[in-house]
Amino acid sequence: MRKLSEYVEKAAAEYLRETGAVELDARWIAEFYQDEGVVDEHPLVDLVAFSALVQKALTVKAERAGKQAHRHIEKVRDRARRGRRTQ
């Protein structure tokens, strides 16, 4: 039996890979919930609760990606500034 957190991470990763979107589609998550057997292995977790967990995971992933992009841009800017000073 898989942990609920494993299903959440798998759903978030697949959704991002398939759609590239951060806002979770209700039909998509309902299909995943049914097809992956979440409903069978975790009967106390309803679709709404599962959807909320996946949406939270998507939001966290988007925030991390934004922070990484910001750090990368800052590194590029710093290198460009140092390059101008040496010329």
PyMOL Python script that loads the backbone (N, CA, C, O; Angstrom):
from pymol import cmd

cmd.read_pdbstr("""\
ATOM      1  N   MET A   1       0.831  -1.180   0.000  1.00  0.00           N
ATOM      2  CA  MET A   1       0.000   0.000   0.000  1.00  0.00           C
ATOM      3  C   MET A   1       0.879   1.248   0.000  1.00  0.00           C
ATOM      4  O   MET A   1       1.773   1.393   0.833  1.00  0.00           O
ATOM      5  N   ARG A   2       0.614   2.126  -0.930  1.00  0.00           N
ATOM      6  CA  ARG A   2       1.371   3.372  -1.018  1.00  0.00           C
ATOM      7  C   ARG A   2       0.896   4.372   0.021  1.00  0.00           C
ATOM      8  O   ARG A   2      -0.267   4.372   0.426  1.00  0.00           O
ATOM      9  N   LYS A   3       1.818   5.223   0.442  1.00  0.00           N
ATOM     10  CA  LYS A   3       1.457   6.312   1.339  1.00  0.00           C
ATOM     11  C   LYS A   3       0.662   7.349   0.553  1.00  0.00           C
ATOM     12  O   LYS A   3       0.829   7.494  -0.658  1.00  0.00           O
ATOM     13  N   LEU A   4      -0.195   8.058   1.257  1.00  0.00           N
ATOM     14  CA  LEU A   4      -0.981   9.110   0.621  1.00  0.00           C
ATOM     15  C   LEU A   4      -0.061  10.176   0.028  1.00  0.00           C
ATOM     16  O   LEU A   4      -0.332  10.702  -1.052  1.00  0.00           O
ATOM     17  N   SER A   5       1.014  10.491   0.726  1.00  0.00           N
ATOM     18  CA  SER A   5       1.948  11.508   0.230  1.00  0.00           C
ATOM     19  C   SER A   5       2.577  11.098  -1.097  1.00  0.00           C
ATOM     20  O   SER A   5       2.873  11.956  -1.928  1.00  0.00           O
ATOM     21  N   GLU A   6       2.783   9.814  -1.304  1.00  0.00           N
ATOM     22  CA  GLU A   6       3.324   9.340  -2.584  1.00  0.00           C
ATOM     23  C   GLU A   6       2.331   9.582  -3.714  1.00  0.00           C
ATOM     24  O   GLU A   6       2.713   9.986  -4.813  1.00  0.00           O
ATOM     25  N   TYR A   7       1.051   9.330  -3.436  1.00  0.00           N
ATOM     26  CA  TYR A   7       0.023   9.613  -4.438  1.00  0.00           C
ATOM     27  C   TYR A   7      -0.046  11.109  -4.742  1.00  0.00           C
ATOM     28  O   TYR A   7      -0.187  11.510  -5.897  1.00  0.00           O
ATOM     29  N   VAL A   8       0.053  11.915  -3.713  1.00  0.00           N
ATOM     30  CA  VAL A   8      -0.013  13.372  -3.903  1.00  0.00           C
ATOM     31  C   VAL A   8       1.140  13.842  -4.777  1.00  0.00           C
ATOM     32  O   VAL A   8       0.932  14.597  -5.727  1.00  0.00           O
ATOM     33  N   GLU A   9       2.350  13.404  -4.464  1.00  0.00           N
ATOM     34  CA  GLU A   9       3.521  13.813  -5.254  1.00  0.00           C
ATOM     35  C   GLU A   9       3.437  13.302  -6.687  1.00  0.00           C
ATOM     36  O   GLU A   9       3.783  14.016  -7.628  1.00  0.00           O
ATOM     37  N   LYS A  10       2.980  12.076  -6.849  1.00  0.00           N
ATOM     38  CA  LYS A  10       2.844  11.515  -8.193  1.00  0.00           C
ATOM     39  C   LYS A  10       1.821  12.310  -8.992  1.00  0.00           C
ATOM     40  O   LYS A  10       2.059  12.631 -10.156  1.00  0.00           O
ATOM     41  N   ALA A  11       0.696  12.627  -8.385  1.00  0.00           N
ATOM     42  CA  ALA A  11      -0.345  13.394  -9.074  1.00  0.00           C
ATOM     43  C   ALA A  11       0.175  14.767  -9.463  1.00  0.00           C
ATOM     44  O   ALA A  11      -0.034  15.209 -10.593  1.00  0.00           O
ATOM     45  N   ALA A  12       0.847  15.445  -8.548  1.00  0.00           N
ATOM     46  CA  ALA A  12       1.369  16.784  -8.840  1.00  0.00           C
ATOM     47  C   ALA A  12       2.397  16.739  -9.973  1.00  0.00           C
ATOM     48  O   ALA A  12       2.369  17.572 -10.879  1.00  0.00           O
ATOM     49  N   ALA A  13       3.292  15.774  -9.914  1.00  0.00           N
ATOM     50  CA  ALA A  13       4.327  15.660 -10.947  1.00  0.00           C
ATOM     51  C   ALA A  13       3.715  15.343 -12.312  1.00  0.00           C
ATOM     52  O   ALA A  13       4.083  15.955 -13.314  1.00  0.00           O
ATOM     53  N   GLU A  14       2.795  14.402 -12.353  1.00  0.00           N
ATOM     54  CA  GLU A  14       2.153  14.042 -13.616  1.00  0.00           C
ATOM     55  C   GLU A  14       1.347  15.205 -14.179  1.00  0.00           C
ATOM     56  O   GLU A  14       1.371  15.462 -15.383  1.00  0.00           O
ATOM     57  N   TYR A  15       0.640  15.902 -13.308  1.00  0.00           N
ATOM     58  CA  TYR A  15      -0.175  17.026 -13.762  1.00  0.00           C
ATOM     59  C   TYR A  15       0.697  18.121 -14.364  1.00  0.00           C
ATOM     60  O   TYR A  15       0.379  18.659 -15.424  1.00  0.00           O
ATOM     61  N   LEU A  16       1.785  18.448 -13.695  1.00  0.00           N
ATOM     62  CA  LEU A  16       2.699  19.454 -14.242  1.00  0.00           C
ATOM     63  C   LEU A  16       3.293  19.015 -15.570  1.00  0.00           C
ATOM     64  O   LEU A  16       3.389  19.805 -16.509  1.00  0.00           O
ATOM     65  N   ARG A  17       3.687  17.755 -15.643  1.00  0.00           N
ATOM     66  CA  ARG A  17       4.280  17.232 -16.872  1.00  0.00           C
ATOM     67  C   ARG A  17       3.276  17.240 -18.021  1.00  0.00           C
ATOM     68  O   ARG A  17       3.620  17.604 -19.145  1.00  0.00           O
ATOM     69  N   GLU A  18       2.047  16.842 -17.743  1.00  0.00           N
ATOM     70  CA  GLU A  18       1.030  16.756 -18.793  1.00  0.00           C
ATOM     71  C   GLU A  18       0.466  18.107 -19.214  1.00  0.00           C
ATOM     72  O   GLU A  18       0.211  18.334 -20.396  1.00  0.00           O
ATOM     73  N   THR A  19       0.271  18.996 -18.257  1.00  0.00           N
ATOM     74  CA  THR A  19      -0.423  20.254 -18.571  1.00  0.00           C
ATOM     75  C   THR A  19       0.456  21.486 -18.492  1.00  0.00           C
ATOM     76  O   THR A  19       0.217  22.461 -19.204  1.00  0.00           O
ATOM     77  N   GLY A  20       1.454  21.462 -17.649  1.00  0.00           N
ATOM     78  CA  GLY A  20       2.280  22.646 -17.441  1.00  0.00           C
ATOM     79  C   GLY A  20       1.575  23.711 -16.612  1.00  0.00           C
ATOM     80  O   GLY A  20       2.106  24.805 -16.422  1.00  0.00           O
ATOM     81  N   ALA A  21       0.389  23.398 -16.122  1.00  0.00           N
ATOM     82  CA  ALA A  21      -0.409  24.360 -15.355  1.00  0.00           C
ATOM     83  C   ALA A  21      -0.227  24.133 -13.861  1.00  0.00           C
ATOM     84  O   ALA A  21       0.149  23.044 -13.427  1.00  0.00           O
ATOM     85  N   VAL A  22      -0.498  25.173 -13.082  1.00  0.00           N
ATOM     86  CA  VAL A  22      -0.400  25.088 -11.635  1.00  0.00           C
ATOM     87  C   VAL A  22      -1.778  24.965 -10.998  1.00  0.00           C
ATOM     88  O   VAL A  22      -1.910  24.430  -9.897  1.00  0.00           O
ATOM     89  N   GLU A  23      -2.790  25.451 -11.678  1.00  0.00           N
ATOM     90  CA  GLU A  23      -4.162  25.335 -11.171  1.00  0.00           C
ATOM     91  C   GLU A  23      -4.725  23.977 -11.570  1.00  0.00           C
ATOM     92  O   GLU A  23      -4.822  23.665 -12.756  1.00  0.00           O
ATOM     93  N   LEU A  24      -5.086  23.190 -10.605  1.00  0.00           N
ATOM     94  CA  LEU A  24      -5.527  21.818 -10.804  1.00  0.00           C
ATOM     95  C   LEU A  24      -6.912  21.755 -11.459  1.00  0.00           C
ATOM     96  O   LEU A  24      -7.838  22.453 -11.047  1.00  0.00           O
ATOM     97  N   ASP A  25      -7.032  20.921 -12.468  1.00  0.00           N
ATOM     98  CA  ASP A  25      -8.304  20.697 -13.154  1.00  0.00           C
ATOM     99  C   ASP A  25      -9.096  19.613 -12.420  1.00  0.00           C
ATOM    100  O   ASP A  25      -8.571  18.540 -12.123  1.00  0.00           O
ATOM    101  N   ALA A  26     -10.353  19.906 -12.137  1.00  0.00           N
ATOM    102  CA  ALA A  26     -11.189  18.986 -11.354  1.00  0.00           C
ATOM    103  C   ALA A  26     -11.376  17.640 -12.045  1.00  0.00           C
ATOM    104  O   ALA A  26     -11.332  16.598 -11.390  1.00  0.00           O
ATOM    105  N   ARG A  27     -11.579  17.650 -13.338  1.00  0.00           N
ATOM    106  CA  ARG A  27     -11.777  16.374 -14.047  1.00  0.00           C
ATOM    107  C   ARG A  27     -10.509  15.538 -14.030  1.00  0.00           C
ATOM    108  O   ARG A  27     -10.557  14.322 -13.845  1.00  0.00           O
ATOM    109  N   TRP A  28      -9.378  16.196 -14.224  1.00  0.00           N
ATOM    110  CA  TRP A  28      -8.113  15.479 -14.250  1.00  0.00           C
ATOM    111  C   TRP A  28      -7.869  14.796 -12.913  1.00  0.00           C
ATOM    112  O   TRP A  28      -7.535  13.612 -12.871  1.00  0.00           O
ATOM    113  N   ILE A  29      -8.034  15.538 -11.818  1.00  0.00           N
ATOM    114  CA  ILE A  29      -7.736  14.958 -10.507  1.00  0.00           C
ATOM    115  C   ILE A  29      -8.749  13.879 -10.138  1.00  0.00           C
ATOM    116  O   ILE A  29      -8.393  12.906  -9.473  1.00  0.00           O
ATOM    117  N   ALA A  30      -9.988  14.030 -10.551  1.00  0.00           N
ATOM    118  CA  ALA A  30     -10.995  12.994 -10.281  1.00  0.00           C
ATOM    119  C   ALA A  30     -10.636  11.701 -11.001  1.00  0.00           C
ATOM    120  O   ALA A  30     -10.791  10.609 -10.453  1.00  0.00           O
ATOM    121  N   GLU A  31     -10.159  11.835 -12.223  1.00  0.00           N
ATOM    122  CA  GLU A  31      -9.758  10.653 -12.992  1.00  0.00           C
ATOM    123  C   GLU A  31      -8.537   9.989 -12.351  1.00  0.00           C
ATOM    124  O   GLU A  31      -8.489   8.766 -12.225  1.00  0.00           O
ATOM    125  N   PHE A  32      -7.568  10.784 -11.954  1.00  0.00           N
ATOM    126  CA  PHE A  32      -6.380  10.241 -11.295  1.00  0.00           C
ATOM    127  C   PHE A  32      -6.777   9.528 -10.009  1.00  0.00           C
ATOM    128  O   PHE A  32      -6.326   8.411  -9.756  1.00  0.00           O
ATOM    129  N   TYR A  33      -7.607  10.156  -9.206  1.00  0.00           N
ATOM    130  CA  TYR A  33      -8.065   9.619  -7.923  1.00  0.00           C
ATOM    131  C   TYR A  33      -8.695   8.244  -8.114  1.00  0.00           C
ATOM    132  O   TYR A  33      -8.459   7.325  -7.330  1.00  0.00           O
ATOM    133  N   GLN A  34      -9.480   8.121  -9.142  1.00  0.00           N
ATOM    134  CA  GLN A  34     -10.166   6.856  -9.423  1.00  0.00           C
ATOM    135  C   GLN A  34      -9.208   5.830 -10.046  1.00  0.00           C
ATOM    136  O   GLN A  34      -9.102   4.700  -9.569  1.00  0.00           O
ATOM    137  N   ASP A  35      -8.522   6.233 -11.101  1.00  0.00           N
ATOM    138  CA  ASP A  35      -7.688   5.304 -11.868  1.00  0.00           C
ATOM    139  C   ASP A  35      -6.475   4.781 -11.104  1.00  0.00           C
ATOM    140  O   ASP A  35      -6.082   3.628 -11.280  1.00  0.00           O
ATOM    141  N   GLU A  36      -5.883   5.617 -10.261  1.00  0.00           N
ATOM    142  CA  GLU A  36      -4.681   5.211  -9.523  1.00  0.00           C
ATOM    143  C   GLU A  36      -5.007   4.425  -8.261  1.00  0.00           C
ATOM    144  O   GLU A  36      -4.103   3.901  -7.610  1.00  0.00           O
ATOM    145  N   GLY A  37      -6.274   4.335  -7.910  1.00  0.00           N
ATOM    146  CA  GLY A  37      -6.669   3.535  -6.759  1.00  0.00           C
ATOM    147  C   GLY A  37      -6.554   4.232  -5.417  1.00  0.00           C
ATOM    148  O   GLY A  37      -6.543   3.580  -4.372  1.00  0.00           O
ATOM    149  N   VAL A  38      -6.468   5.562  -5.440  1.00  0.00           N
ATOM    150  CA  VAL A  38      -6.391   6.301  -4.183  1.00  0.00           C
ATOM    151  C   VAL A  38      -7.637   6.024  -3.350  1.00  0.00           C
ATOM    152  O   VAL A  38      -7.562   5.821  -2.138  1.00  0.00           O
ATOM    153  N   VAL A  39      -8.774   6.020  -4.022  1.00  0.00           N
ATOM    154  CA  VAL A  39     -10.049   5.788  -3.340  1.00  0.00           C
ATOM    155  C   VAL A  39     -10.084   4.421  -2.658  1.00  0.00           C
ATOM    156  O   VAL A  39     -10.704   4.274  -1.605  1.00  0.00           O
ATOM    157  N   ASP A  40      -9.435   3.434  -3.236  1.00  0.00           N
ATOM    158  CA  ASP A  40      -9.428   2.086  -2.672  1.00  0.00           C
ATOM    159  C   ASP A  40      -8.445   1.949  -1.506  1.00  0.00           C
ATOM    160  O   ASP A  40      -8.760   1.320  -0.496  1.00  0.00           O
ATOM    161  N   GLU A  41      -7.262   2.534  -1.648  1.00  0.00           N
ATOM    162  CA  GLU A  41      -6.232   2.380  -0.623  1.00  0.00           C
ATOM    163  C   GLU A  41      -6.393   3.344   0.548  1.00  0.00           C
ATOM    164  O   GLU A  41      -5.934   3.060   1.654  1.00  0.00           O
ATOM    165  N   HIS A  42      -7.040   4.478   0.312  1.00  0.00           N
ATOM    166  CA  HIS A  42      -7.233   5.484   1.363  1.00  0.00           C
ATOM    167  C   HIS A  42      -8.693   5.926   1.380  1.00  0.00           C
ATOM    168  O   HIS A  42      -8.997   7.059   1.006  1.00  0.00           O
ATOM    169  N   PRO A  43      -9.590   5.057   1.804  1.00  0.00           N
ATOM    170  CA  PRO A  43     -11.028   5.360   1.747  1.00  0.00           C
ATOM    171  C   PRO A  43     -11.470   6.518   2.646  1.00  0.00           C
ATOM    172  O   PRO A  43     -12.541   7.086   2.431  1.00  0.00           O
ATOM    173  N   LEU A  44     -10.675   6.871   3.633  1.00  0.00           N
ATOM    174  CA  LEU A  44     -11.041   7.979   4.513  1.00  0.00           C
ATOM    175  C   LEU A  44     -10.701   9.347   3.922  1.00  0.00           C
ATOM    176  O   LEU A  44     -11.123  10.378   4.447  1.00  0.00           O
ATOM    177  N   VAL A  45      -9.945   9.350   2.838  1.00  0.00           N
ATOM    178  CA  VAL A  45      -9.570  10.601   2.180  1.00  0.00           C
ATOM    179  C   VAL A  45     -10.463  10.765   0.956  1.00  0.00           C
ATOM    180  O   VAL A  45     -10.344  10.023  -0.019  1.00  0.00           O
ATOM    181  N   ASP A  46     -11.355  11.746   1.022  1.00  0.00           N
ATOM    182  CA  ASP A  46     -12.260  11.943  -0.111  1.00  0.00           C
ATOM    183  C   ASP A  46     -11.574  12.748  -1.218  1.00  0.00           C
ATOM    184  O   ASP A  46     -10.474  13.269  -1.035  1.00  0.00           O
ATOM    185  N   LEU A  47     -12.228  12.835  -2.338  1.00  0.00           N
ATOM    186  CA  LEU A  47     -11.665  13.503  -3.509  1.00  0.00           C
ATOM    187  C   LEU A  47     -11.347  14.967  -3.229  1.00  0.00           C
ATOM    188  O   LEU A  47     -10.317  15.470  -3.677  1.00  0.00           O
ATOM    189  N   VAL A  48     -12.206  15.647  -2.507  1.00  0.00           N
ATOM    190  CA  VAL A  48     -11.977  17.071  -2.220  1.00  0.00           C
ATOM    191  C   VAL A  48     -10.709  17.262  -1.393  1.00  0.00           C
ATOM    192  O   VAL A  48      -9.904  18.148  -1.680  1.00  0.00           O
ATOM    193  N   ALA A  49     -10.533  16.438  -0.377  1.00  0.00           N
ATOM    194  CA  ALA A  49      -9.338  16.529   0.460  1.00  0.00           C
ATOM    195  C   ALA A  49      -8.086  16.189  -0.350  1.00  0.00           C
ATOM    196  O   ALA A  49      -7.066  16.869  -0.235  1.00  0.00           O
ATOM    197  N   PHE A  50      -8.163  15.149  -1.159  1.00  0.00           N
ATOM    198  CA  PHE A  50      -7.031  14.760  -1.993  1.00  0.00           C
ATOM    199  C   PHE A  50      -6.678  15.867  -2.975  1.00  0.00           C
ATOM    200  O   PHE A  50      -5.506  16.187  -3.172  1.00  0.00           O
ATOM    201  N   SER A  51      -7.689  16.439  -3.580  1.00  0.00           N
ATOM    202  CA  SER A  51      -7.480  17.537  -4.523  1.00  0.00           C
ATOM    203  C   SER A  51      -6.786  18.713  -3.849  1.00  0.00           C
ATOM    204  O   SER A  51      -5.890  19.325  -4.431  1.00  0.00           O
ATOM    205  N   ALA A  52      -7.193  19.029  -2.634  1.00  0.00           N
ATOM    206  CA  ALA A  52      -6.567  20.135  -1.897  1.00  0.00           C
ATOM    207  C   ALA A  52      -5.092  19.849  -1.620  1.00  0.00           C
ATOM    208  O   ALA A  52      -4.256  20.747  -1.715  1.00  0.00           O
ATOM    209  N   LEU A  53      -4.776  18.611  -1.280  1.00  0.00           N
ATOM    210  CA  LEU A  53      -3.383  18.239  -1.034  1.00  0.00           C
ATOM    211  C   LEU A  53      -2.537  18.359  -2.305  1.00  0.00           C
ATOM    212  O   LEU A  53      -1.405  18.840  -2.267  1.00  0.00           O
ATOM    213  N   VAL A  54      -3.102  17.917  -3.426  1.00  0.00           N
ATOM    214  CA  VAL A  54      -2.371  18.001  -4.692  1.00  0.00           C
ATOM    215  C   VAL A  54      -2.196  19.458  -5.096  1.00  0.00           C
ATOM    216  O   VAL A  54      -1.129  19.840  -5.576  1.00  0.00           O
ATOM    217  N   GLN A  55      -3.235  20.283  -4.908  1.00  0.00           N
ATOM    218  CA  GLN A  55      -3.119  21.702  -5.247  1.00  0.00           C
ATOM    219  C   GLN A  55      -2.043  22.367  -4.403  1.00  0.00           C
ATOM    220  O   GLN A  55      -1.286  23.199  -4.903  1.00  0.00           O
ATOM    221  N   LYS A  56      -1.972  22.008  -3.143  1.00  0.00           N
ATOM    222  CA  LYS A  56      -0.933  22.563  -2.275  1.00  0.00           C
ATOM    223  C   LYS A  56       0.455  22.158  -2.781  1.00  0.00           C
ATOM    224  O   LYS A  56       1.373  22.978  -2.809  1.00  0.00           O
ATOM    225  N   ALA A  57       0.601  20.908  -3.175  1.00  0.00           N
ATOM    226  CA  ALA A  57       1.889  20.439  -3.710  1.00  0.00           C
ATOM    227  C   ALA A  57       2.251  21.183  -4.989  1.00  0.00           C
ATOM    228  O   ALA A  57       3.414  21.531  -5.194  1.00  0.00           O
ATOM    229  N   LEU A  58       1.272  21.430  -5.845  1.00  0.00           N
ATOM    230  CA  LEU A  58       1.521  22.183  -7.075  1.00  0.00           C
ATOM    231  C   LEU A  58       1.965  23.609  -6.758  1.00  0.00           C
ATOM    232  O   LEU A  58       2.876  24.135  -7.397  1.00  0.00           O
ATOM    233  N   THR A  59       1.328  24.223  -5.786  1.00  0.00           N
ATOM    234  CA  THR A  59       1.676  25.582  -5.397  1.00  0.00           C
ATOM    235  C   THR A  59       3.098  25.644  -4.854  1.00  0.00           C
ATOM    236  O   THR A  59       3.855  26.555  -5.189  1.00  0.00           O
ATOM    237  N   VAL A  60       3.457  24.686  -4.022  1.00  0.00           N
ATOM    238  CA  VAL A  60       4.815  24.633  -3.475  1.00  0.00           C
ATOM    239  C   VAL A  60       5.836  24.457  -4.593  1.00  0.00           C
ATOM    240  O   VAL A  60       6.870  25.125  -4.602  1.00  0.00           O
ATOM    241  N   LYS A  61       5.552  23.565  -5.533  1.00  0.00           N
ATOM    242  CA  LYS A  61       6.469  23.346  -6.658  1.00  0.00           C
ATOM    243  C   LYS A  61       6.623  24.613  -7.486  1.00  0.00           C
ATOM    244  O   LYS A  61       7.732  24.938  -7.910  1.00  0.00           O
ATOM    245  N   ALA A  62       5.533  25.335  -7.724  1.00  0.00           N
ATOM    246  CA  ALA A  62       5.585  26.573  -8.501  1.00  0.00           C
ATOM    247  C   ALA A  62       6.397  27.643  -7.774  1.00  0.00           C
ATOM    248  O   ALA A  62       7.181  28.361  -8.394  1.00  0.00           O
ATOM    249  N   GLU A  63       6.206  27.747  -6.462  1.00  0.00           N
ATOM    250  CA  GLU A  63       6.966  28.724  -5.679  1.00  0.00           C
ATOM    251  C   GLU A  63       8.452  28.403  -5.701  1.00  0.00           C
ATOM    252  O   GLU A  63       9.282  29.300  -5.844  1.00  0.00           O
ATOM    253  N   ARG A  64       8.786  27.137  -5.561  1.00  0.00           N
ATOM    254  CA  ARG A  64      10.203  26.732  -5.615  1.00  0.00           C
ATOM    255  C   ARG A  64      10.814  27.049  -6.973  1.00  0.00           C
ATOM    256  O   ARG A  64      11.933  27.553  -7.062  1.00  0.00           O
ATOM    257  N   ALA A  65      10.070  26.750  -8.021  1.00  0.00           N
ATOM    258  CA  ALA A  65      10.572  27.024  -9.375  1.00  0.00           C
ATOM    259  C   ALA A  65      10.788  28.522  -9.566  1.00  0.00           C
ATOM    260  O   ALA A  65      11.771  28.939 -10.179  1.00  0.00           O
ATOM    261  N   GLY A  66       9.872  29.328  -9.043  1.00  0.00           N
ATOM    262  CA  GLY A  66      10.020  30.778  -9.140  1.00  0.00           C
ATOM    263  C   GLY A  66      11.248  31.283  -8.403  1.00  0.00           C
ATOM    264  O   GLY A  66      11.968  32.147  -8.902  1.00  0.00           O
ATOM    265  N   LYS A  67      11.485  30.744  -7.216  1.00  0.00           N
ATOM    266  CA  LYS A  67      12.660  31.135  -6.436  1.00  0.00           C
ATOM    267  C   LYS A  67      13.945  30.718  -7.138  1.00  0.00           C
ATOM    268  O   LYS A  67      14.917  31.473  -7.165  1.00  0.00           O
ATOM    269  N   GLN A  68      13.948  29.516  -7.705  1.00  0.00           N
ATOM    270  CA  GLN A  68      15.137  29.047  -8.425  1.00  0.00           C
ATOM    271  C   GLN A  68      15.402  29.928  -9.640  1.00  0.00           C
ATOM    272  O   GLN A  68      16.549  30.274  -9.922  1.00  0.00           O
ATOM    273  N   ALA A  69      14.348  30.289 -10.353  1.00  0.00           N
ATOM    274  CA  ALA A  69      14.512  31.161 -11.521  1.00  0.00           C
ATOM    275  C   ALA A  69      15.048  32.518 -11.094  1.00  0.00           C
ATOM    276  O   ALA A  69      15.913  33.083 -11.762  1.00  0.00           O
ATOM    277  N   HIS A  70      14.543  33.040  -9.991  1.00  0.00           N
ATOM    278  CA  HIS A  70      15.009  34.332  -9.495  1.00  0.00           C
ATOM    279  C   HIS A  70      16.496  34.268  -9.132  1.00  0.00           C
ATOM    280  O   HIS A  70      17.265  35.167  -9.472  1.00  0.00           O
ATOM    281  N   ARG A  71      16.894  33.185  -8.428  1.00  0.00           N
ATOM    282  CA  ARG A  71      18.308  33.029  -8.073  1.00  0.00           C
ATOM    283  C   ARG A  71      19.186  32.927  -9.320  1.00  0.00           C
ATOM    284  O   ARG A  71      20.277  33.494  -9.366  1.00  0.00           O
ATOM    285  N   HIS A  72      18.713  32.213 -10.313  1.00  0.00           N
ATOM    286  CA  HIS A  72      19.476  32.063 -11.550  1.00  0.00           C
ATOM    287  C   HIS A  72      19.643  33.420 -12.243  1.00  0.00           C
ATOM    288  O   HIS A  72      20.731  33.749 -12.717  1.00  0.00           O
ATOM    289  N   ILE A  73      18.583  34.187 -12.298  1.00  0.00           N
ATOM    290  CA  ILE A  73      18.651  35.512 -12.921  1.00  0.00           C
ATOM    291  C   ILE A  73      19.631  36.407 -12.167  1.00  0.00           C
ATOM    292  O   ILE A  73      20.402  37.145 -12.781  1.00  0.00           O
ATOM    293  N   GLU A  74      19.600  36.342 -10.848  1.00  0.00           N
ATOM    294  CA  GLU A  74      20.534  37.141 -10.050  1.00  0.00           C
ATOM    295  C   GLU A  74      21.983  36.739 -10.324  1.00  0.00           C
ATOM    296  O   GLU A  74      22.857  37.602 -10.410  1.00  0.00           O
ATOM    297  N   LYS A  75      22.242  35.443 -10.461  1.00  0.00           N
ATOM    298  CA  LYS A  75      23.602  34.987 -10.779  1.00  0.00           C
ATOM    299  C   LYS A  75      24.056  35.521 -12.134  1.00  0.00           C
ATOM    300  O   LYS A  75      25.194  35.964 -12.288  1.00  0.00           O
ATOM    301  N   VAL A  76      23.159  35.474 -13.107  1.00  0.00           N
ATOM    302  CA  VAL A  76      23.487  35.979 -14.437  1.00  0.00           C
ATOM    303  C   VAL A  76      23.775  37.472 -14.371  1.00  0.00           C
ATOM    304  O   VAL A  76      24.735  37.946 -14.980  1.00  0.00           O
ATOM    305  N   ARG A  77      22.954  38.218 -13.637  1.00  0.00           N
ATOM    306  CA  ARG A  77      23.168  39.667 -13.489  1.00  0.00           C
ATOM    307  C   ARG A  77      24.511  39.958 -12.821  1.00  0.00           C
ATOM    308  O   ARG A  77      25.246  40.848 -13.247  1.00  0.00           O
ATOM    309  N   ASP A  78      24.822  39.193 -11.762  1.00  0.00           N
ATOM    310  CA  ASP A  78      26.095  39.402 -11.071  1.00  0.00           C
ATOM    311  C   ASP A  78      27.277  39.143 -11.993  1.00  0.00           C
ATOM    312  O   ASP A  78      28.246  39.902 -11.986  1.00  0.00           O
ATOM    313  N   ARG A  79      27.206  38.096 -12.773  1.00  0.00           N
ATOM    314  CA  ARG A  79      28.289  37.787 -13.717  1.00  0.00           C
ATOM    315  C   ARG A  79      28.411  38.876 -14.774  1.00  0.00           C
ATOM    316  O   ARG A  79      29.514  39.259 -15.165  1.00  0.00           O
ATOM    317  N   ALA A  80      27.260  39.370 -15.233  1.00  0.00           N
ATOM    318  CA  ALA A  80      27.287  40.425 -16.242  1.00  0.00           C
ATOM    319  C   ALA A  80      27.901  41.699 -15.669  1.00  0.00           C
ATOM    320  O   ALA A  80      28.661  42.376 -16.362  1.00  0.00           O
ATOM    321  N   ARG A  81      27.587  42.040 -14.418  1.00  0.00           N
ATOM    322  CA  ARG A  81      28.157  43.225 -13.774  1.00  0.00           C
ATOM    323  C   ARG A  81      29.663  43.075 -13.602  1.00  0.00           C
ATOM    324  O   ARG A  81      30.421  44.009 -13.861  1.00  0.00           O
ATOM    325  N   ARG A  82      30.092  41.891 -13.163  1.00  0.00           N
ATOM    326  CA  ARG A  82      31.525  41.659 -12.990  1.00  0.00           C
ATOM    327  C   ARG A  82      32.238  41.707 -14.336  1.00  0.00           C
ATOM    328  O   ARG A  82      33.368  42.187 -14.425  1.00  0.00           O
ATOM    329  N   GLY A  83      31.595  41.220 -15.362  1.00  0.00           N
ATOM    330  CA  GLY A  83      32.189  41.243 -16.700  1.00  0.00           C
ATOM    331  C   GLY A  83      32.371  42.658 -17.219  1.00  0.00           C
ATOM    332  O   GLY A  83      33.368  42.951 -17.879  1.00  0.00           O
ATOM    333  N   ARG A  84      31.429  43.534 -16.933  1.00  0.00           N
ATOM    334  CA  ARG A  84      31.536  44.941 -17.374  1.00  0.00           C
ATOM    335  C   ARG A  84      32.630  45.677 -16.622  1.00  0.00           C
ATOM    336  O   ARG A  84      33.277  46.561 -17.184  1.00  0.00           O
ATOM    337  N   ARG A  85      32.848  45.325 -15.355  1.00  0.00           N
ATOM    338  CA  ARG A  85      33.862  45.993 -14.564  1.00  0.00           C
ATOM    339  C   ARG A  85      35.283  45.660 -15.053  1.00  0.00           C
ATOM    340  O   ARG A  85      36.187  46.490 -14.960  1.00  0.00           O
ATOM    341  N   THR A  86      35.464  44.453 -15.568  1.00  0.00           N
ATOM    342  CA  THR A  86      36.794  44.026 -15.992  1.00  0.00           C
ATOM    343  C   THR A  86      37.150  44.539 -17.381  1.00  0.00           C
ATOM    344  O   THR A  86      38.310  44.481 -17.790  1.00  0.00           O
ATOM    345  N   GLN A  87      36.177  45.030 -18.090  1.00  0.00           N
ATOM    346  CA  GLN A  87      36.467  45.495 -19.459  1.00  0.00           C
ATOM    347  C   GLN A  87      36.970  46.900 -19.497  1.00  0.00           C
ATOM    348  O   GLN A  87      37.254  47.425 -20.573  1.00  0.00           O
TER     349      GLN A  87
END
""", "prot")
cmd.dss("prot")
cmd.show_as("cartoon", "prot")
cmd.util.cbc("prot")
cmd.orient("prot")
